[in-house]
Amino acid sequence: MSSVGLAAAIEELRQELYQAQALGSGQQFAFGVEEAQLELLLELRNSGKGDGKLSFGVATVGVAGEHSTVRTHKLTLRLSVRDRAAGGTSPDISDDEAGSWDEE
């Protein structure tokens, strides 16, 4: 079973942020990371069962087993948006028409 330690998970996150920063270079809208939450979950399950059946003097035995490992990584980023074309202020996204998206 391979393992992913906390240091490796944080380093992977750091590299992803570097890549996102490089790809966003020169774009009008910039995203700042206000908060990052990283949740690592590990679940191990072992189970086994056996059954047997005897019929007409012939024994039939069935055996089953299971071993599984589940890893879950959950990352939540809270981002702020800045419009570089407007001097780094928050972008104004608006429409003159009132209403909801559900209305046609």
For each residue, the residues with C-beta under 8 A, 3 or more apart:
1: 69
2:
3:
4: 8 9 40 71 73
5: 8 9
6: 9 10 40
7: 10 11
8: 4 5 11 12
9: 4 5 6 12 13 38 40 73
10: 6 7 13 14 38
11: 7 8 14 15
12: 8 9 15 16
13: 9 10 16 17 36 38 75
14: 10 11 17 18
15: 11 12 18 19
16: 12 13 19 20
17: 13 14 20 21 33
18: 14 15 21 22
19: 15 16 22 23
20: 16 17 23 24 31
21: 17 18 24 25
22: 18 19 25
23: 19 20
24: 20 21 27 30 31
25: 21 22
26:
27: 24 30 84
28: 83 84 85
29: 81 82 83 84 91
30: 24 27 81 82 83 84 88
31: 20 24 79 80 81 82
32: 79 80 81 82
33: 17 36 77 78 79
34: 78 79 80
35: 77 78
36: 13 33 75 76 77 78
37: 75 76 77
38: 9 10 13 73 74 75
39: 72 73 74 75 76
40: 4 6 9 71 72 73 74
41: 70 71 72 73 74
42: 69 70 71 72
43: 69 70 71 72
44: 68 69 70
45: 66 67 68 69 70
46: 66 67
47: 65 66
48: 63 64 65 66
49: 63 64 65
50: 61 62 63 64
51: 61 62 63
52: 59 60 61 62
53: 59 60 61 62
54: 57 58 59 60
55: 58 60
56:
57: 54
58: 54 55
59: 52 53 54
60: 52 53 54 55
61: 50 51 52 53
62: 50 51 52 53
63: 48 49 50 51
64: 48 49 50
65: 47 48 49
66: 45 46 47 48
67: 45 46
68: 44 45
69: 1 42 43 44 45
70: 41 42 43 44 45
71: 4 40 41 42 43
72: 39 40 41 42 43
73: 4 9 38 39 40 41
74: 38 39 40 41
75: 13 36 37 38 39
76: 36 37 39
77: 33 35 36 37
78: 33 34 35 36
79: 31 32 33 34
80: 31 32 34 90
81: 29 30 31 32 90 91
82: 29 30 31 32 88 89 90 91
83: 28 29 30 86 87 88 89 90 91
84: 27 28 29 30 87 88
85: 28
86: 83 89 91 92
87: 83 84
88: 30 82 83 84
89: 82 83 86
90: 80 81 82 83
91: 29 81 82 83 86
92: 86
93:
94:
95:
96:
97:
98:
99: 103
100: 103
101:
102:
103: 99 100
104:
